[in-house]
Amino acid sequence: MGVRSKAVWLCALLLVLVSATGALADSTYPLNNDSTVREGYQRFFILDYEGALTRFESVLKTHEQDPMAMAYVQMTLIFRELYRQDLLDTTYYARENFLSSNRKVEVPRDVSQRIEDLTNGAVSVCDQRIKANGQDKDAYFARSYVRGMHAAWMTLAMHSFSSAAHQGLQSRNDADQVLKLDPHYTDAKMAVGLQQFAVASLPRFLRILVGMVGVGGSKEKGLALLREAAAGGTVTKVPSMTALSLFLRHDGRYPEALAVAHELAGMYPHNFLFRLEEANLTKDAGRGQDAIHVYRTVLADAEKHGYFVDVRLQLPYFGLAETERGQGDLESALRDYMEAEKQPNCSEWMRRRAQLNSGMMNDLLHRRDAAMQQYRLAAAPGGDQSQADAARKYMKTPYSGR
């Protein structure tokens, strides 16, 4: 794997797709066991961000100076926006150098400002608590949690790699401190595990570029910590499982990764992203026909009224098209790329990506006029320009499969 790909993975590994609550636990942040908080997470599990936000806002209203109450709202706002932007499909990070792309994520100013305010507010409260009591493990955990969430936001929405890397390291340092104070504080193991694996995946000179000289890492230690958090975490159980699946795929350990993804999809069958990830991993494992079946099952379930919340069909259609393309079924791939681009809630970035690939399929099918039409759409002025260079290239020279 090249250096640029490894840099992409450092950022991708910071991604926390979902958070979860497990059984009641004493060695976790006390507010995590609140009934309304638990209800909020349950809505979050099925991507009902509005339902989760309503509950978390009510918790914040009654716990105005609690940093975890701020973190719940911050987390929900972040992932609601990432989902709206089609940024929670992990194949984007597995297959593309997304940090060097021309994609610009347009975030509403009020959303961005609220996320920053909540992040700064939570960190400030934690700083004050730690200054007053250096043994406050809950304050260290809350600061680790909110910094980790903000690192994901800076990576995925802002494409600010260096800033996100530093915040990820700060999150790990806070989690390390929690575990020094209480080795049984299982939730804190996720941040340490994430950073251990991510740092171990980077070459030394790239660590220098992002100011991480001297920071240690171990893939196996990272995976072990994530397994512990997945087994016994309260708010880090499911994100640790998600990270495990991602990391195992990164190292080509597809059967293990798919087993974790299958377990998540079984736990939350109405979580659209978990079901999609199971299909994506089946594809990446080289099981093309099986992947096609899983994608089509997801699409069939999406037709059932109320089965998924705010389904984004462009994602499974695009994944299905990629798989069909890999199987040599160009007509089906073309059809499903075009299905992806016409979805009403499709982000402009995803739409132009589908248009580019539709053009490429038309070229391979020797339909030059149709290909040119799609390339013109992908390269149209204004808005997202991440596909424009490739589209202009194929407008001059037909795509030939190379």
Secondary structure, DSSP 8 states (H G I E B T S, - for coil): --HHHHHHHHHHTT--------S--SSS-GGGG-HHHHHHHHHHHTT-HHHHHHHHHHHHHH-TT-HHHHHHHHHHHHHHHHHHTT---THHHHHS-GGGS-------HHHHHHHHHHHHHHHHHHHHHHHH-TT-HHHHHHHHHHHHHHHHHHHHTT--HHHHHHHHHHHHHHHHHHHHH-TT-GGGHHHHHHHHHHHHTS-HHHHHHTT-TT----HHHHHHHHHHHHHH-SSSHHHHHHHHHHHHHHTT-HHHHHHHHHHHHHH-TT-HHHHHHHHHHHHHTT-HHHHHHHHHHHHHHHTSTTSSSS--THHHHHHHHHHHHHTT-HHHHHHHHHHHHT-TT--HHHHHHHHHHHHHHHHHTT-HHHHHHHHHHHT-SSS--TTHHHHHHHHHS-----
